[in-house]
Amino acid sequence: MNVTPLRISGRPVAVAAVLVGMVSLAIGAHAALNMRNLDADKAVAAASSVDLSKKGSRIALVIGNGHYPDANVPLAQPINDARELSAELRRDGFDVDVIEDASKDDMTRAVARLRTKIRPDSVVMLFFGGYGIQVGSESYMIPVDAAIWKEGDVRRNGVSIESVLDVMKEQGACAKLVVVDASRRNPYERRFRGFSHGLAPIAAPDNALILTSATPDKVADDGKGQHSVLVTELLTNIGARDSDKPTAAEAIFNKTRIAIAKASDGEQVPSVSSSLLEDVSFAATDKAGS
């Protein structure tokens, strides 16, 4: 039996070798690309974990408005209050952004700065002292450059307190504290068809605590002291560090409300609204309720 030898051309073998090499290179390049993508994903995840690991960040926006062109005389207390409260909050570990005699643009930019700082586990506080007006069941902080002749101007030129709370909620703040010392009889009321005394009830989102200087629809007259009655009592209670005086924010707000109501014989009763699910302390090193 004759067997014919198998003859293989050198050219097909060379071509096959080239093809195998190209496939190997492609596979290697794809694997390297996947590794680079995986490394990039890990880097992004690590960066995100760094941002979110800033446990217990404490942020405050403090606004004190006193010089309103439409008022007969400047409000002396809001700026003093903003400065003193800012100093106390900084002692308690807050990153404080304080603005005085703020225009609408000033307040808008400050809220934008606040937005960038909030993390999912941040405790965030807003303080406003000045004139506040309620329109359509919503309360507005009034900038010093607001031109208000009718109620619609309040919506255009004011900054809604609820809108700032919405920013805190959207950014995932774990606790939201609001103090509004603006239940003053404002200089614009005579221009409106009807009076809108004081502030409207402020709706508290989840995990929020709100203190206003008077109950809804009520006004509070300024005293003659350097600071408002509300801020004076609030600072007294925040600064208390005795074991029998809890530093939990809700306890502090309620003690402030009771002290003012008693001192004024019920003429001024601050309002406290809470939807907190756990205690929040002003002092980062203190245990809430200790």
C-alpha positions in Angstrom: 0.0 0.0 0.0 1.4 3.3 -1.1 0.9 6.3 1.3 1.1 9.7 -0.2 3.0 12.0 2.1 1.0 15.0 3.4 2.5 18.2 2.1 1.8 21.5 3.9 2.6 24.7 2.2 4.8 27.0 4.3 2.7 30.0 3.3 -0.6 28.9 5.0 1.4 28.0 8.1 2.9 31.5 8.3 -0.5 33.1 7.7 -2.0 31.0 10.5 0.7 31.9 12.8 0.2 35.6 12.1 -3.5 35.2 12.7 -3.0 33.4 16.0 -0.6 36.2 17.1 -3.1 38.9 16.2 -5.8 37.2 18.2 -3.6 36.8 21.2 -2.7 40.5 21.0 -6.4 41.4 20.8 -7.2 39.2 23.8 -4.3 40.7 25.7 -5.3 44.3 24.9 -9.0 43.6 25.8 -7.9 42.1 29.1 -5.6 45.1 29.8 -8.5 47.5 29.0 -10.8 45.6 31.3 -8.2 45.9 34.1 -7.8 49.6 33.5 -11.6 50.0 33.6 -11.8 48.0 36.8 -9.0 50.1 38.3 -10.9 53.2 37.3 -14.1 51.9 38.8 -12.3 51.1 42.0 -10.8 54.6 42.0 -14.2 56.2 41.6 -15.6 54.0 44.3 -12.8 54.9 46.6 -13.3 58.6 46.0 -17.0 58.3 46.7 -16.3 56.4 49.9 -13.9 59.2 51.0 -16.6 61.8 50.4 -19.3 59.8 52.2 -17.0 58.8 55.1 -17.0 62.3 56.5 -19.1 61.2 59.4 -20.8 63.8 61.5 -20.1 66.8 59.3 -21.8 69.8 60.8 -22.7 72.7 58.5 -24.6 76.0 59.2 -25.8 78.9 57.1 -26.4 81.9 59.3 -28.1 85.0 57.9 -28.5 88.3 59.7 -30.4 91.1 57.9 -30.8 94.4 59.6 -30.7 97.3 57.1 -33.9 97.4 55.1 -34.5 100.6 53.1 -38.2 100.4 53.6 -38.0 100.2 57.4 -38.1 103.3 59.5 -35.0 102.3 61.5 -32.5 99.4 61.0 -32.9 96.2 62.9 -29.9 96.1 65.3 -30.4 92.6 66.7 -30.2 90.3 63.7 -26.6 91.1 62.8 -25.5 90.9 66.5 -27.4 87.6 66.8 -25.8 86.2 63.6 -22.3 87.0 64.8 -22.8 85.6 68.3 -24.6 82.4 67.1 -21.9 81.8 64.5 -19.2 82.0 67.1 -21.0 79.5 69.3 -21.7 77.1 66.5 -18.0 77.2 65.5 -17.1 76.3 69.0 -19.4 73.3 68.7 -17.7 72.1 65.5 -19.9 73.6 62.8 -18.6 74.8 59.5 -20.4 78.2 59.4 -21.1 80.4 56.5 -22.4 83.7 57.9 -23.7 86.6 55.7 -25.0 90.0 56.9 -27.4 92.4 55.2 -27.7 89.9 52.4 -29.2 90.7 49.0 -31.3 88.1 47.1 -28.2 87.2 45.1 -26.1 86.9 48.3 -28.7 84.5 49.8 -29.1 82.5 46.6 -25.3 82.0 46.4 -25.1 81.0 50.0 -27.7 78.4 49.6 -25.8 77.1 46.5 -22.6 76.9 48.7 -24.6 75.0 51.3 -25.8 72.5 48.7 -22.2 71.6 47.8 -21.2 70.9 51.4 -24.0 68.6 52.4 -23.3 64.9 52.7 -25.7 62.0 53.5 -24.7 62.1 57.2 -24.4 65.9 57.7 -26.2 67.8 60.4 -27.3 71.0 58.7 -28.6 74.2 60.3 -30.2 77.3 58.9 -30.6 80.5 61.0 -32.3 83.6 59.7 -32.8 86.9 61.6 -34.6 89.8 59.9 -38.0 90.3 58.3 -40.1 87.3 57.3 -43.4 87.2 55.4 -45.9 84.5 54.8 -47.6 84.3 51.4 -49.8 81.4 50.2 -49.1 79.4 53.4 -45.4 79.6 52.8 -42.8 81.6 54.7 -40.1 83.7 53.0 -36.9 85.3 54.3 -36.7 88.8 53.0 -33.3 90.1 51.5 -32.4 93.7 52.2 -32.7 94.7 48.6 -36.2 93.3 48.1 -38.6 95.6 46.3 -42.0 94.6 47.7 -45.2 96.4 46.8 -47.6 93.4 46.6 -47.7 89.9 47.8 -46.4 88.5 44.4 -43.2 90.4 45.0 -42.5 88.4 48.1 -42.4 85.2 46.0 -40.1 86.8 43.4 -37.8 88.6 45.8 -37.9 86.5 48.9 -36.2 83.2 49.7 -38.6 80.5 50.8 -37.6 78.7 54.0 -39.2 75.5 52.7 -37.0 75.7 49.6 -33.8 75.6 51.7 -35.2 72.7 53.6 -35.8 71.0 50.2 -32.1 71.5 49.4 -31.2 69.8 52.6 -33.5 66.9 51.9 -32.4 66.5 48.3 -28.8 66.3 49.3 -29.6 63.7 51.9 -28.8 65.6 55.1 -29.4 63.2 58.0 -30.7 66.0 60.3 -32.0 69.5 59.5 -32.1 72.3 62.1 -33.9 75.6 61.4 -34.1 78.7 63.6 -36.1 81.6 62.2 -36.2 84.8 64.2 -38.4 86.8 61.8 -41.8 87.0 63.3 -41.6 90.8 63.3 -44.3 93.2 62.0 -42.9 93.9 58.6 -42.8 97.3 56.9 -44.6 96.0 53.8 -47.9 95.0 55.3 -49.6 98.3 54.6 -49.1 97.7 50.9 -50.9 94.4 50.9 -54.7 93.9 50.5 -54.8 91.9 53.7 -52.5 91.6 56.6 -50.2 88.6 56.8 -49.0 88.7 60.4 -46.0 86.6 61.3 -45.0 83.4 59.6 -46.9 80.5 58.2 -46.5 77.0 59.8 -43.3 75.6 58.3 -43.7 72.0 57.1 -40.9 69.9 58.6 -39.5 67.2 56.3 -38.2 63.9 57.7 -35.6 64.4 60.5 -36.1 68.1 60.9 -36.3 70.4 63.9 -37.7 73.9 63.5 -37.8 76.8 66.0 -39.5 80.1 65.2 -39.7 83.1 67.5 -43.5 83.1 67.7 -46.4 80.8 66.9 -47.7 80.9 63.4 -49.6 84.1 62.4 -48.2 85.9 65.5 -45.7 88.8 65.7 -43.1 89.4 68.4 -41.8 92.8 69.3 -38.0 93.3 69.5 -36.7 93.9 73.0 -34.1 96.6 73.8 -31.2 94.2 74.3 -28.2 93.6 72.1 -29.6 90.3 71.1 -33.2 89.1 70.5 -35.0 87.3 73.3 -35.0 84.1 71.1 -31.3 84.1 70.4 -30.4 85.1 74.0 -32.2 82.1 75.4 -31.0 79.8 72.6 -27.4 80.7 73.3 -27.8 80.3 77.0 -29.2 76.7 76.5 -26.7 75.7 73.8 -23.8 76.9 75.9 -25.0 75.0 79.0 -22.8 71.9 79.5 -23.9 70.9 83.0 -24.9 67.2 83.3 -28.5 68.2 84.3 -28.9 70.4 81.2 -29.1 68.2 78.1 -27.5 69.4 74.9 -29.8 67.5 72.6 -31.1 70.1 70.1 -34.8 69.3 70.6 -34.4 69.7 74.4 -32.6 73.0 73.8 -35.3 74.3 71.5 -38.1 73.3 74.0 -36.3 74.8 76.9 -35.9 78.0 74.9 -39.6 78.1 74.1 -40.6 77.6 77.7 -38.2 80.2 79.0 -39.5 82.9 76.6 -43.1 82.0 77.2 -42.6 82.3 81.0 -40.6 85.5 80.8 -43.2 87.2 78.6 -46.2 86.0 80.6 -47.4 84.2 77.5 -47.2 87.2 75.2 -44.5 85.6 73.1 -44.5 81.8 72.6 -42.0 80.4 70.2 -43.0 77.5 68.0 -41.1 74.1 67.9 -41.8 71.6 65.2 -40.0 68.3 65.2 -39.9 65.2 63.0 -36.5 64.0 64.3 -36.2 60.2 64.6 -33.2 60.4 66.9 -31.4 62.9 69.2 -29.1 65.4 67.6 -26.6 67.3 69.7 -25.2 70.7 69.0 -21.8 69.8 70.5 -20.1 67.1 68.4 -18.2 65.8 71.4 -21.2 65.7 73.7 -23.6 62.8 74.0 -27.1 64.0 73.1 -29.3 64.0 76.1 -26.4 63.6 78.5 
